[in-house]
C-alpha cells in the first residue's frame, strides 16, 4: 500500500496548514458506480429480509450496497463518510457494517439504511488496513494498520452513551452530522491534526478505549478471528503470523516461515487451523495447536493478496498480483486455475456456487466456483499438484507449463466507472483535461463540476497541445486523482486569488466590467443547497443553533483567532448562483472538509439539511458564503510603464508608473491612450476610475465600454500596444503579457504607437 496523502489532507508538505481545507470530489457518473479499484467485499451469510446483498468498499472512498438478482445487481445505497480509500469491510450481527480507511478511522453503519454513518472510531495513528470479526460474537471487531497497531473493539461499549467517548475514541459521523434514523447521542468530538496523515490526540485518560494488542513493530496488513472471538491472528511486513487472545490483547505465539509480507489470513471456525498468503507467492497452512506450518502451497507466481475458504476449510480460493484465481484442495494439494483477469486481485467472497472477485479495477466480477462442491471443478481436469517451494511455480511458468484457466469469462459483472489516471489543469484555470483507465479523454469545467467535452479515445498529449491557451490566471485550486475522480482542493487565502470579468464568463444581468472571484462563486454554487435548507429551517439570518450569524459575529470569531478579513466592496451581498457556477444535480459533487470540532468528513452537496455550521465547515468558507467576505489576499494589481514607441510623434501626459488589475485587457490600455491623446483628460463615463496626481503614479481603471459611441470613438484614432517589440492582441490581459511576452521580474513596460496609414 503506497503512502500517499489523502484527499482530505494537505499536499506533500511538512509545513503545517493553518486553515482547514475544503475539497470537492467530482463525478460524471451517477452514484451507482465506483470510480476506483475495489479493495474489499462483504457478503451476508444468508439473505436479509429476503434480499441478497453484496457490499463493496473502494479506493474512491465510498462503500456500496448491491441488491442481487440472478443476473442483475442494482446499487441500493452508497455509504459516504470516509475521506480516503476504504481498505476493508466486515459484516457483524444482523445489520451492522464496519469499515476502515486510509483516513485513519474505523466507521460503523446500519447496512440496511440509506447509508448514514452511525459511529466513527478513532484510535489509529496511521492508515487502517484490515478488519476481523467474530462470526458468533457480533460485539467484537479487530482493526489493524500501518502504524503497527492492532485494536480490539467492544462495539457495545463504544456505542454506550455512558461511556462518553473520549477525544481518543470516537464521534458521531465524525462531523456531528447525524444520519436519518440515527438516534445515538452526540459524543464529544475532537480535532484531527493537519499533518499529512490524519492522527488523533494522545489523551486516552477517560472514556472507552479499545484493547491494544501490542507487539507489532511494523505495519499490519491482515487479520483473522475465529467464530467465538477468542483467537486473533495478524500478519504484515514482519513476515510472521502473530497469534493473540483478543479478550486481553496478550500474545500467545509467533509463527515463522514466510519470507515476505503477509497479505491475507484465514482462520477455521474452531481456531485450530490458519491459512496465510504472502508476497513471497506462497500459501501456508498452520496448525496452531502444534504451533507449526503443516503444508506449503506453491500455487501463484507472484504475491498472494486474497484468500477465501469453504466452510469446512478443505478448499481455499486464492488470488493476487499474478491476476489469477486458483482453487486448491488443502489435503491432496491439487490446484486448479479457475480464471485469469486483467487486474491484480484484492479480495474474494464466496456466494453460493459463485465467487465475487475484487480487483484494482472499479468493476466487480462474479465467477463460477462450485462453492458448495469445489471437487466438481477438479473433475474437469487441468489441475496440477502444488509444490512446497515458491520457485517451483515460477520455474514451471518459465518452462511454459502454465495451466489453462477453466473459465474464460465471468458470469456477471458489476461495472464501475474507469478511474482517472492523468489530468492537466489548463491555463484558463477553469478547465481540466483528463484521461481515464479506459483511454477516454474528457474536458471538465471545474466551476460547474461537469464534463463539457468527451473526446473519446484520442491522443491525450495532442489534445493537451490543441487546447493550450496563452492566458495567465493565478492557480486558485489544486487537484489530485487519488480517489479515481477529480478532487479539487481549495485552501485559503490562495483560492481567492483568481478573478475574471463577468463579460468573460458570459454572466447575464451583471455589469460586464464587474470582477468575479472564481473561488467565492464556486463556494456559493457548492453551498447553494445547504444555504437553501438553512433558510427554510431558520430564516435568512438564523444560524443552526438559532442565533444570528452576522458579519459582526464571524468577525468576532475571526479576530479571536488573530485573523483579519477584507470586505470585497465590489461584491453584492447575495446568494445568487450564476450559471457558470451551477453544479450538476444529476451527478453532484461531494465535499470533504472539517470544521472546529470532529475530524474530516465527506458528504454529497445535496444531502445537507441546513443544520451544519462552523463546527462542520471551515470558518472562512462560511464567512465567504454567508457574509460575502474574503480574507486578505496578495496584491491583484500589475504595475507597468506606458511609453511611446521610439520615433513616435505621439505623446501623452502621464509619464509615471501606472497600476491596473492583472486581468485588465490590452484593449482597455488602448482606450486609456486614446483618451489621453484626444482629450488630455478623461471624459465623464469613459474611464471614471483613472486618477491623476502630481508626483503620484496613475491608476488605470477597468471601466468598460458603455452602450453607444463615445465622443473620442467617433474620431476613430487607431492605436496598438507593444511589449518587447511584439504587437499585443487586444484580448490579452496584463498578467498574460507579463508572463508570456515580458518574462522579466521588473515592472512591465508597454509601448504605444499610431497604426500606420491611419
DODREN-43155 format. One line per 10 residues: their letters; for each residue x, y, z of C-alpha. Coordinates in Angstrom, 3 decimals, m for minus. Example, Ala and Ser with C-alpha at 12.3 -4.5 7.8 and 13.67 -1.06 7.14 Angstrom:
as) 12.300/m4.500/7.800 | 13.670/m1.060/7.140;
This chain:
xxxxxxxxxx) 0.000/0.000/0.000 | 1.595/3.251/m1.120 | 1.998/6.122/1.286 | 0.105/8.894/m0.466 | m1.502/11.915/1.132 | m5.247/11.549/1.410 | m7.758/13.664/m0.415 | m8.791/15.369/2.766 | m5.289/16.392/3.730 | m2.645/18.845/2.663;
xxxxxxxxxx) m0.292/18.350/m0.207 | 3.028/16.638/0.496 | 4.393/19.453/2.599 | 5.936/19.351/6.034 | 4.666/22.880/6.735 | 1.505/22.682/8.854 | m1.597/24.116/7.236 | m3.051/26.999/9.223 | m6.598/26.760/7.971 | m8.849/23.826/7.196;
xxxxxxxxxx) m9.081/22.841/3.553 | m12.286/22.380/1.585 | m12.215/19.726/m1.136 | m14.922/18.794/m3.596 | m14.892/15.488/m5.468 | m16.351/15.433/m8.978 | m18.137/12.613/m10.763 | m19.544/12.335/m14.263 | m21.355/9.074/m13.487 | m24.384/8.751/m11.278;
xxxxxxxxxx) m23.993/7.429/m7.770 | m24.410/3.814/m8.859 | m20.797/3.129/m9.853 | m17.465/3.007/m8.110 | m14.810/5.168/m9.732 | m11.666/3.431/m8.460 | m10.339/m0.004/m7.548 | m12.346/m2.265/m5.214 | m10.405/m3.044/m2.046 | m12.946/m5.155/m0.181;
xxxxxxxxxx) m16.093/m7.279/m0.393 | m18.611/m8.453/2.188 | m21.444/m10.948/1.613 | m24.036/m11.769/4.317 | m24.095/m15.434/5.302 | m27.791/m15.554/4.445 | m30.372/m13.335/2.785 | m31.600/m10.295/4.744 | m35.361/m9.779/4.696 | m35.489/m11.984/1.627;
xxxxxxxxxx) m32.869/m9.977/m0.265 | m29.374/m10.997/m1.333 | m26.812/m8.256/m0.880 | m23.188/m7.610/m1.740 | m21.201/m4.832/m0.069 | m18.163/m3.290/m1.745 | m15.562/m0.804/m0.496 | m13.483/1.201/m2.911 | m10.453/3.396/m3.340 | m12.965/6.101/m4.289;
xxxxxxxxxx) m13.667/6.459/m0.543 | m17.194/5.002/m0.584 | m18.933/1.718/0.161 | m21.937/0.487/m1.794 | m24.714/m1.999/m1.171 | m25.805/m4.029/m4.188 | m29.172/m5.773/m4.365 | m28.580/m9.013/m6.243 | m30.825/m10.939/m8.583 | m29.924/m13.919/m10.730;
xxxxxxxxxx) m28.033/m11.913/m13.326 | m28.601/m8.365/m12.176 | m27.348/m6.033/m9.498 | m28.543/m2.571/m8.561 | m26.860/m0.122/m6.222 | m29.367/0.355/m3.404 | m27.207/2.501/m1.088 | m23.937/4.413/m1.045 | m22.141/4.761/2.287 | m20.218/8.027/2.190;
xxxxxxxxxx) m18.211/9.483/5.069 | m14.616/8.253/4.699 | m12.280/10.818/3.154 | m9.742/8.354/1.752 | m9.527/4.783/0.450 | m11.806/2.216/2.065 | m9.441/m0.683/2.753 | m11.614/m3.351/4.389 | m15.174/m4.041/5.496 | m16.872/m6.734/7.578;
xxxxxxxxxx) m20.497/m7.513/8.442 | m21.373/m8.163/12.088 | m24.712/m9.113/13.552 | m27.868/m8.630/11.535 | m27.398/m5.152/10.190 | m24.043/m3.662/11.110 | m21.343/m2.900/8.565 | m17.866/m1.977/9.791 | m15.319/m0.300/7.513 | m11.781/1.001/7.818;
xxxxxxxxxx) m9.888/3.509/5.748 | m6.619/5.225/4.964 | m8.160/8.251/6.698 | m7.194/6.566/9.997 | m10.727/5.745/11.114 | m12.999/2.767/11.655 | m16.647/3.544/10.877 | m19.874/1.706/11.629 | m23.016/1.802/9.511 | m26.514/0.390/9.601;
xxxxxxxxxx) m26.186/m1.630/6.418 | m29.954/m1.681/5.798 | m30.432/2.104/5.796 | m29.726/4.580/3.032 | m26.108/4.995/4.001 | m25.801/7.048/7.192 | m22.654/6.598/9.303 | m23.570/5.707/12.887 | m20.192/5.962/14.608 | m16.609/6.936/13.851;
xxxxxxxxxx) m13.943/5.259/15.966 | m10.565/6.965/16.170 | m7.596/5.286/17.732 | m5.187/4.522/14.917 | m2.290/6.840/14.211 | m1.965/5.798/10.570 | m3.845/4.140/7.719 | m6.223/1.382/8.894 | m5.698/m1.533/6.509 | m7.675/m4.528/7.770;
xxxxxxxxxx) m10.523/m5.756/9.962 | m11.612/m9.052/11.522 | m14.909/m10.016/13.134 | m16.157/m12.963/15.174 | m18.957/m14.876/13.443 | m20.740/m15.802/16.693 | m19.888/m12.689/18.689 | m21.181/m9.635/16.857 | m19.825/m7.387/19.566 | m16.133/m7.890/18.783;
xxxxxxxxxx) m14.184/m6.371/15.883 | m10.416/m6.040/15.469 | m8.630/m3.454/13.336 | m5.010/m3.259/12.191 | m2.998/m0.631/10.393 | 0.259/0.717/9.068 | 1.292/2.051/12.448 | 1.837/m1.488/13.704 | m1.268/m1.117/15.855 | m3.924/m3.758/16.425;
xxxxxxxxxx) m7.029/m2.809/18.405 | m9.911/m4.991/19.575 | m13.167/m3.059/19.821 | m16.112/m3.860/22.091 | m18.831/m2.311/19.927 | m21.466/m2.174/22.642 | m19.102/m0.311/24.937 | m18.113/2.018/22.102 | m21.788/2.764/21.428 | m22.895/3.056/25.051;
xxxxxxxxxx) m23.972/6.618/25.986 | m22.486/6.168/29.435 | m19.028/5.673/28.006 | m18.946/9.312/26.844 | m16.385/8.533/24.208 | m13.226/10.480/24.726 | m11.235/12.585/22.324 | m9.274/9.494/21.519 | m12.058/7.195/20.508 | m14.941/8.425/18.504;
xxxxxxxxxx) m17.501/10.880/17.347 | m20.889/10.862/15.726 | m20.475/10.532/11.972 | m17.128/12.276/12.506 | m18.588/15.725/11.987 | m21.705/15.849/14.087 | m23.982/15.219/11.116 | m26.486/12.615/12.225 | m27.921/10.314/9.601 | m31.626/9.700/9.292;
xxxxxxxxxx) m32.861/7.078/11.698 | m29.865/7.512/13.984 | m30.885/8.410/17.497 | m27.499/7.892/19.132 | m26.345/10.769/21.348 | m23.685/13.128/20.054 | m20.479/12.394/21.888 | m17.555/14.698/22.455 | m15.674/15.447/19.263 | m12.005/16.056/18.641;
xxxxxxxxxx) m9.927/17.893/16.114 | m7.596/15.991/13.836 | m4.106/17.358/13.323 | m3.411/18.904/9.943 | m0.407/16.765/9.135 | m0.352/14.639/6.003 | m1.509/11.563/7.863 | m4.610/12.011/9.956 | m3.708/11.414/13.587 | m5.519/11.623/16.881;
xxxxxxxxxx) m4.865/13.271/20.199 | m2.978/11.180/22.706 | m5.412/11.917/25.519 | m6.720/8.484/26.494 | m7.458/9.321/30.091 | m11.238/8.964/30.001 | m13.979/7.238/28.061 | m13.925/3.949/26.197 | m10.540/2.798/24.906 | m10.229/m0.423/22.896;
xxxxxxxxxx) m7.896/m3.263/23.869 | m4.490/m2.868/22.223 | m2.669/m5.976/21.019 | 0.869/m4.681/21.418 | 3.784/m6.425/19.786 | 3.914/m5.493/16.121 | 6.930/m3.365/15.350 | 5.877/m2.787/11.746 | 2.779/m2.430/9.576 | m0.145/m4.842/9.812;
xxxxxxxxxx) m1.841/m5.922/6.561 | m4.032/m8.889/7.558 | m6.216/m10.035/10.448 | m8.479/m13.032/11.086 | m10.597/m14.111/14.057 | m12.274/m17.389/14.979 | m16.061/m17.647/15.263 | m16.245/m17.209/19.018 | m13.866/m14.256/19.136 | m11.347/m15.987/21.414;
xxxxxxxxxx) m8.454/m16.098/18.923 | m6.963/m13.425/16.677 | m4.155/m13.765/14.134 | m2.300/m10.913/12.470 | 0.372/m10.510/9.841 | 2.238/m7.811/7.981 | 5.672/m6.614/7.000 | 7.407/m8.539/9.787 | 6.782/m11.791/7.794 | 5.477/m13.626/10.871;
xxxxxxxxxx) 1.983/m14.699/11.913 | 1.226/m13.451/15.400 | m1.494/m15.098/17.485 | m3.363/m13.180/20.195 | m6.043/m13.578/22.814 | m8.372/m10.722/21.777 | m10.022/m10.694/25.192 | m6.851/m9.420/26.815 | m4.626/m8.349/23.909 | m1.926/m10.774/25.064;
xxxxxxxxxx) 0.376/m12.620/22.654 | 0.146/m16.386/22.603 | 2.567/m17.373/19.838 | 4.527/m16.254/16.779 | 4.792/m18.394/13.626 | 7.728/m18.060/11.232 | 8.041/m19.385/7.716 | 7.135/m16.717/5.165 | 9.958/m14.773/3.567 | 7.992/m11.645/2.640;
xxxxxxxxxx) 4.997/m9.565/3.760 | 1.906/m11.452/4.904 | m1.083/m10.048/2.993 | m4.015/m12.392/3.753 | m5.115/m14.586/6.680 | m7.958/m17.053/7.358 | m8.912/m18.994/10.482 | m11.176/m22.027/10.560 | m14.272/m21.796/12.747 | m12.607/m23.537/15.688;
xxxxxxxxxx) m9.377/m21.564/15.556 | m7.265/m24.706/15.109 | m6.015/m24.076/11.567 | m4.799/m20.878/9.925 | m4.128/m20.108/6.259 | m1.755/m17.316/5.250 | m0.967/m15.730/1.886 | 2.215/m13.791/1.347 | 4.136/m11.585/m1.060 | 6.594/m14.495/m1.274;
xxxxxxxxxx) 3.865/m16.093/m3.515 | 3.250/m18.916/m1.017 | 0.143/m20.095/0.823 | 0.837/m21.781/4.156 | m1.400/m23.913/6.356 | m0.619/m23.663/10.071 | m1.688/m25.949/12.894 | m1.975/m23.560/15.824 | m2.226/m26.464/18.281 | 1.153/m27.765/17.124;
xxxxxxxxxx) 2.425/m24.197/16.532 | 3.907/m25.097/13.157 | 3.364/m24.963/9.417 | 1.937/m28.279/8.200 | 1.709/m27.519/4.456 | 3.065/m25.003/1.954 | 1.385/m24.467/m1.408 | 3.294/m23.001/m4.353 | 0.268/m22.049/m6.430 | 0.931/m18.472/m7.527;
xxxxxxxxxx) 3.780/m16.865/m9.443 | 3.548/m13.563/m7.549 | 2.198/m12.046/m4.322 | m0.894/m13.655/m2.779 | m3.270/m10.884/m1.686 | m6.617/m12.626/m1.150 | m7.876/m15.888/0.381 | m11.357/m17.393/0.828 | m12.166/m20.877/2.080 | m15.111/m23.230/2.058;
xxxxxxxxxx) m16.897/m23.580/5.415 | m15.221/m26.943/6.006 | m11.780/m25.347/5.465 | m10.934/m28.117/2.987 | m10.561/m25.900/m0.095 | m9.029/m22.450/m0.449 | m9.569/m19.922/m3.219 | m6.637/m17.557/m3.727 | m5.796/m14.542/m5.860 | m3.222/m11.827/m6.062;
xxxxxxxxxx) m0.760/m9.886/m8.116 | m0.480/m12.505/m10.856 | m4.098/m11.694/m11.920 | m5.129/m15.329/m11.400 | m7.762/m17.059/m9.270 | m6.952/m20.603/m8.105 | m8.781/m23.176/m6.008 | m6.648/m25.624/m4.028 | m7.567/m28.850/m2.238 | m5.733/m28.468/1.065;
xxxxxxxxxx) m5.481/m32.226/1.651 | m4.473/m33.522/m1.811 | m2.548/m30.322/m2.767 | m4.295/m30.299/m6.140 | m4.712/m26.795/m7.595 | m6.855/m25.569/m10.455 | m6.644/m22.273/m12.293 | m10.226/m21.006/m12.416 | m9.646/m17.785/m14.331 | m7.156/m15.085/m15.221;
xxxxxxxxxx) m8.174/m11.433/m15.401 | m6.635/m8.126/m16.361 | m6.042/m6.715/m12.886 | m4.480/m7.849/m9.591 | m7.000/m9.489/m7.243 | m7.609/m7.621/m3.981 | m10.280/m9.668/m2.199 | m12.588/m12.673/m2.651 | m16.048/m13.519/m1.327 | m17.778/m16.885/m1.838;
xxxxxxxxxx) m21.501/m16.577/m2.502 | m23.362/m19.883/m3.006 | m21.883/m21.552/m6.100 | m20.037/m18.412/m7.199 | m17.193/m16.239/m6.052 | m17.056/m12.446/m6.220 | m13.665/m11.073/m7.192 | m12.500/m7.537/m6.338 | m9.533/m6.122/m8.246 | m7.671/m2.859/m8.674;
xxxxxxxxxx) m10.260/m2.084/m11.368 | m13.532/m0.354/m10.453 | m15.690/m3.288/m11.600 | m16.578/m6.407/m9.593 | m16.785/m9.799/m11.335 | m18.681/m12.935/m10.377 | m17.080/m16.198/m11.470 | m18.392/m19.766/m11.210 | m16.623/m21.529/m8.375 | m18.609/m24.638/m7.437;
xxxxxxxxxx) m18.583/m23.055/m3.987 | m20.631/m25.820/m2.332 | m18.777/m28.691/m4.020 | m15.386/m27.497/m5.289 | m14.351/m31.067/m6.164 | m16.705/m30.824/m9.155 | m14.369/m28.281/m10.707 | m11.456/m30.722/m10.448 | m13.409/m33.400/m12.319 | m12.997/m31.329/m15.478;
xxxxxxxxxx) m9.251/m31.926/m15.407 | m6.433/m29.427/m15.826 | m5.301/m29.469/m12.216 | m1.702/m29.615/m11.036 | m0.106/m30.570/m7.746 | 1.112/m27.515/m5.868 | 4.749/m27.767/m4.884 | 6.013/m26.727/m1.497 | 8.700/m24.303/m2.692 | 7.874/m20.934/m4.227;
xxxxxxxxxx) 10.391/m21.238/m7.067 | 8.693/m24.428/m8.322 | 5.729/m22.494/m9.741 | 7.928/m19.746/m11.106 | 10.116/m22.326/m12.854 | 7.088/m24.170/m14.243 | 5.798/m20.880/m15.617 | 9.105/m20.138/m17.303 | 9.160/m23.593/m18.846 | 5.801/m22.923/m20.495;
xxxxxxxxxx) 3.674/m25.274/m18.415 | 1.250/m22.567/m17.313 | m2.174/m24.101/m16.601 | m5.147/m23.226/m18.775 | m7.988/m21.413/m16.956 | m11.258/m23.308/m16.607 | m13.387/m20.213/m17.263 | m12.780/m17.551/m19.884 | m15.456/m15.035/m18.899 | m17.213/m14.101/m15.647;
xxxxxxxxxx) m20.896/m14.982/m15.371 | m21.752/m11.445/m14.264 | m20.052/m8.063/m13.861 | m20.999/m5.035/m11.793 | m19.445/m2.340/m13.927 | m17.599/0.615/m12.463 | m16.565/3.920/m13.964 | m12.950/3.973/m15.227 | m10.653/5.795/m12.823 | m8.952/8.987/m13.967;
xxxxxxxxxx) m5.254/8.266/m14.467 | m3.979/11.554/m15.970 | m5.052/15.165/m15.597 | m3.889/18.605/m16.646 | m5.185/21.943/m15.353 | m5.487/24.220/m18.370 | m4.150/27.772/m18.308 | m7.628/29.287/m18.080 | m7.878/27.702/m14.595 | m11.470/26.680/m15.240;
xxxxxxxxxx) m10.945/23.561/m17.322 | m9.160/20.276/m16.615 | m8.268/17.722/m19.266 | m8.404/14.105/m18.053 | m7.675/10.639/m19.343 | m9.265/7.620/m17.677 | m8.234/3.992/m17.391 | m10.294/3.137/m20.482 | m8.387/5.697/m22.562 | m11.216/8.252/m22.828;
xxxxxxxxxx) m10.162/11.900/m22.835 | m12.572/14.440/m21.336 | m12.659/18.158/m20.610 | m14.101/19.218/m17.243 | m15.341/22.600/m16.090 | m14.189/22.955/m12.515 | m16.651/25.698/m11.542 | m19.647/23.537/m12.510 | m18.219/20.084/m11.843 | m19.274/18.671/m15.200;
xxxxxxxxxx) m17.761/17.204/m18.344 | m18.196/19.748/m21.131 | m16.457/17.708/m23.866 | m15.998/13.952/m24.214 | m13.375/13.483/m26.920 | m13.394/9.696/m26.740 | m10.204/7.709/m27.207 | m7.896/10.307/m28.716 | m4.284/11.253/m28.025 | m4.153/12.923/m24.611;
xxxxxxxxxx) m0.905/14.760/m25.375 | m2.148/16.050/m28.731 | m5.407/17.244/m27.199 | m3.458/18.991/m24.447 | m1.404/20.866/m27.062 | m4.517/21.696/m29.057 | m6.220/23.238/m26.012 | m3.225/25.355/m24.962 | m4.131/28.998/m24.456 | m1.710/31.834/m23.836;
xxxxxxxxxx) m3.547/33.176/m20.816 | m2.367/33.746/m17.264 | m4.699/33.268/m14.296 | m3.468/32.575/m10.739 | m3.543/28.971/m9.533 | m6.584/29.199/m7.240 | m7.051/25.451/m6.684 | m5.071/22.212/m6.759 | m6.206/18.797/m7.961 | m5.430/15.141/m7.379;
xxxxxxxxxx) m6.976/11.897/m8.621 | m6.151/9.617/m5.700 | m9.833/8.672/m5.341 | m10.178/7.866/m9.047 | m12.067/11.138/m9.607 | m11.029/14.771/m9.659 | m10.600/16.060/m6.107 | m10.440/19.866/m6.243 | m8.759/21.443/m3.209 | m9.464/24.982/m2.007;
xxxxxxxxxx) m7.051/26.496/0.517 | m7.457/29.985/1.923 | m6.302/32.618/1.090 | m4.708/31.284/m2.137 | m8.037/30.113/m3.541 | m9.338/33.688/m3.650 | m6.533/34.932/m5.920 | m8.291/34.460/m9.289 | m10.749/36.931/m10.788 | m12.404/37.334/m14.169;
xxxxxxxxxx) m14.685/39.936/m15.679 | m18.349/38.969/m15.760 | m18.334/39.604/m19.527 | m15.661/36.919/m19.981 | m17.822/34.477/m18.033 | m20.932/35.359/m20.063 | m22.860/36.217/m16.911 | m26.109/37.903/m17.835 | m27.682/40.551/m15.656 | m24.377/41.669/m14.188;
xxxxxxxxxx) m22.317/44.688/m15.384 | m19.745/43.360/m17.819 | m16.830/45.069/m16.071 | m17.661/43.586/m12.644 | m14.841/41.455/m11.311 | m15.934/37.926/m10.337 | m13.919/35.978/m7.772 | m13.858/32.390/m9.025 | m13.481/30.705/m5.621 | m16.222/32.760/m3.974;
xxxxxxxxxx) m18.724/31.981/m6.718 | m17.680/28.315/m6.747 | m18.249/28.089/m2.987 | m21.680/29.699/m3.408 | m22.501/27.058/m6.024 | m21.291/24.215/m3.809 | m23.182/25.507/m0.770 | m26.388/26.526/m2.586 | m28.363/23.504/m1.348 | m27.083/23.963/2.206;
xxxxxxxxxx) m27.974/27.646/2.165 | m31.467/26.978/0.822 | m32.091/24.337/3.504 | m30.720/26.652/6.169 | m33.059/29.462/5.139 | m36.012/27.062/5.109 | m35.149/25.871/8.587 | m34.026/29.032/10.330 | m34.859/32.010/8.138 | m32.371/34.092/6.232;
xxxxxxxxxx) m30.365/35.258/9.263 | m30.524/32.367/11.743 | m27.648/30.004/12.322 | m28.042/26.300/13.040 | m28.341/26.905/16.764 | m30.969/29.594/16.333 | m28.551/32.513/16.718 | m27.926/35.122/14.083 | m24.729/34.616/12.111 | m23.987/38.213/11.219;
xxxxxxxxxx) m20.824/39.748/9.832 | m20.088/41.039/13.325 | m20.341/37.529/14.815 | m17.942/35.941/12.367 | m15.624/38.951/12.628 | m15.511/38.423/16.370 | m14.722/34.758/15.904 | m12.073/35.617/13.345 | m10.467/38.319/15.471 | m10.382/35.941/18.406;
xxxxxxxxxx) m8.124/33.800/16.249 | m5.997/36.837/15.302 | m7.342/36.845/11.783 | m8.274/39.927/9.817 | m10.634/39.932/6.877 | m11.016/42.301/3.994 | m14.501/43.026/2.749 | m14.760/42.953/m1.012 | m16.584/46.214/m1.583 | m17.451/45.414/m5.194;
xxxxxxxxxx) m19.466/42.338/m4.308 | m23.178/42.328/m3.793 | m24.106/40.524/m0.605 | m26.399/37.948/m2.178 | m26.590/34.188/m2.522 | m27.462/34.170/m6.227 | m25.582/31.445/m8.088 | m24.552/32.485/m11.591 | m24.815/29.949/m14.393 | m21.034/29.358/m14.791;
xxxxxxxxxx) m21.050/28.160/m11.157 | m24.147/25.951/m11.063 | m23.218/22.405/m10.085 | m24.930/19.352/m11.509 | m27.832/17.882/m9.565 | m27.660/14.679/m11.612 | m24.061/13.914/m10.581 | m23.494/16.326/m7.693 | m20.019/16.560/m6.160 | m19.198/15.578/m2.592;
xxxxxxxxxx) m17.493/17.875/m0.118 | m14.577/16.771/2.052 | m13.673/19.184/4.831 | m13.675/19.702/8.595 | m14.825/22.400/10.985 | m13.897/23.412/14.515 | m14.984/20.072/16.002 | m14.549/16.485/14.874 | m12.328/15.190/12.123 | m12.583/15.337/8.344;
xxxxxxxxxx) m15.872/14.205/6.831 | m17.392/13.706/3.401 | m20.933/14.297/2.196 | m22.785/14.837/m1.072 | m23.731/18.511/m1.523 | m27.414/17.614/m1.977 | m27.575/15.834/1.400 | m27.031/18.820/3.692 | m30.017/19.635/5.889 | m29.061/23.190/6.838;
xxxxxxxxxx) m28.097/22.440/10.448 | m24.393/22.243/9.665 | m22.380/25.208/10.952 | m18.870/26.284/11.920 | m18.429/23.036/13.849 | m18.636/21.289/10.475 | m17.370/23.817/7.891 | m14.200/25.936/7.945 | m14.921/29.437/9.286 | m13.501/31.094/6.153;
xxxxxxxxxx) m15.891/29.136/3.954 | m18.945/30.263/5.941 | m17.683/33.837/6.085 | m17.432/33.844/2.300 | m20.835/32.277/1.640 | m22.860/33.980/4.386 | m21.165/37.382/4.542 | m19.554/37.634/1.102 | m16.287/38.435/2.835 | m12.888/37.319/1.623;
xxxxxxxxxx) m9.633/37.071/3.572 | m6.748/39.436/2.805 | m5.128/38.442/m0.461 | m1.904/39.179/m2.242 | m1.848/42.246/m4.472 | m4.062/41.735/m7.512 | m2.625/44.766/m9.298 | 0.008/44.919/m12.004 | 2.402/47.872/m12.197 | 3.603/48.997/m15.603;
xxxxxxxxxx) 5.054/51.871/m17.591 | 3.438/53.190/m20.757 | 5.813/54.885/m23.223 | 5.560/55.899/m26.871 | 7.442/53.731/m29.343 | 10.841/55.021/m30.349 | 10.477/57.614/m33.104 | 6.765/58.074/m32.482 | 5.416/61.612/m32.556 | 2.575/60.753/m30.192;
xxxxxxxxxx) 2.990/61.802/m26.586 | 0.648/61.625/m23.624 | 0.864/63.471/m20.349 | 1.311/60.568/m17.917 | 4.958/59.519/m17.688 | 4.944/57.806/m14.271 | 4.223/54.252/m13.239 | 0.678/53.048/m13.735 | m1.234/50.369/m11.886 | m4.178/48.258/m13.021;
xxxxxxxxxx) m5.848/44.942/m12.185 | m3.892/41.959/m13.539 | m6.950/40.893/m15.503 | m7.190/44.227/m17.352 | m7.109/43.628/m21.092 | m4.873/45.415/m23.583 | m7.911/46.973/m25.289 | m8.526/48.953/m22.069 | m4.958/50.269/m22.254 | m5.699/51.319/m25.852;
xxxxxxxxxx) m8.777/53.175/m24.593 | m6.662/54.922/m21.981 | m4.127/56.064/m24.579 | m6.864/57.287/m26.894 | m8.488/59.281/m24.103 | m5.206/60.952/m23.264 | m4.398/61.661/m26.915 | m7.737/63.209/m27.777 | m8.716/64.958/m24.589 | m5.724/65.264/m22.268;
xxxxxxxxxx) m8.233/64.204/m19.582 | m10.921/61.532/m19.280 | m14.495/62.221/m20.270 | m17.364/61.518/m17.890 | m18.333/57.838/m18.083 | m15.326/56.933/m20.232 | m12.791/55.684/m17.702 | m14.118/57.019/m14.405 | m11.522/55.218/m12.272 | m8.496/56.990/m13.785;
xxxxxxxxxx) m6.950/59.374/m11.313 | m4.026/61.755/m11.567 | m1.886/63.496/m9.030 | 1.439/65.352/m9.150 | 4.258/63.030/m8.149 | 1.897/60.058/m7.851 | 1.586/57.034/m10.068 | m1.585/56.881/m12.114 | m4.189/54.162/m11.889 | m5.777/52.687/m14.979;
xxxxxxxxxx) m9.368/51.766/m14.217 | m11.087/48.757/m15.655 | m14.294/50.566/m16.537 | m15.879/49.008/m19.592 | m17.455/50.434/m22.719 | m20.988/51.585/m22.080 | m23.698/51.414/m24.695 | m23.429/53.887/m27.546 | m20.403/55.556/m29.109 | m18.216/57.838/m27.020;
xxxxxxxxxx) m17.055/61.208/m28.452 | m13.497/60.020/m28.986 | m14.702/56.844/m30.678 | m16.256/58.963/m33.398 | m12.766/60.264/m34.177 | m11.591/56.685/m34.692 | m7.905/57.046/m33.749 | m6.159/53.671/m34.129 | m3.575/52.717/m31.540 | m1.672/49.487/m30.995;
xxxxxxxxxx) 0.200/48.399/m27.895 | 3.559/46.608/m27.986 | 5.754/44.781/m25.493 | 9.287/43.721/m26.324 | 8.585/44.964/m29.879 | 5.717/42.485/m30.219 | 2.258/43.790/m31.089 | m0.212/42.654/m28.420 | m3.636/41.207/m29.051 | m6.377/43.444/m27.594;
xxxxxxxxxx) m7.782/40.412/m25.727 | m4.593/39.762/m23.753 | m4.592/40.577/m20.048 | m1.715/42.374/m18.370 | m0.903/39.156/m16.470 | m0.685/37.233/m19.751 | 1.569/39.886/m21.298 | 3.824/39.814/m18.266 | 4.099/36.007/m18.184 | 4.416/35.199/m21.875;
xxxxxxxxxx) 5.809/38.343/m23.557 | 7.677/40.413/m20.967 | 9.122/37.484/m18.963 | 11.113/39.690/m16.559 | 10.804/40.350/m12.812 | 10.924/44.139/m13.318 | 7.803/46.235/m13.827 | 6.163/45.704/m17.189 | 6.954/48.220/m19.944 | 4.357/48.778/m22.689;
xxxxxxxx) 4.771/50.917/m25.791 | 2.112/52.507/m27.933 | 2.014/53.827/m31.492 | m0.432/55.033/m34.096 | m1.320/52.389/m36.657 | 0.319/53.104/m39.980 | m1.862/54.680/m42.659 | m4.486/55.920/m40.194;
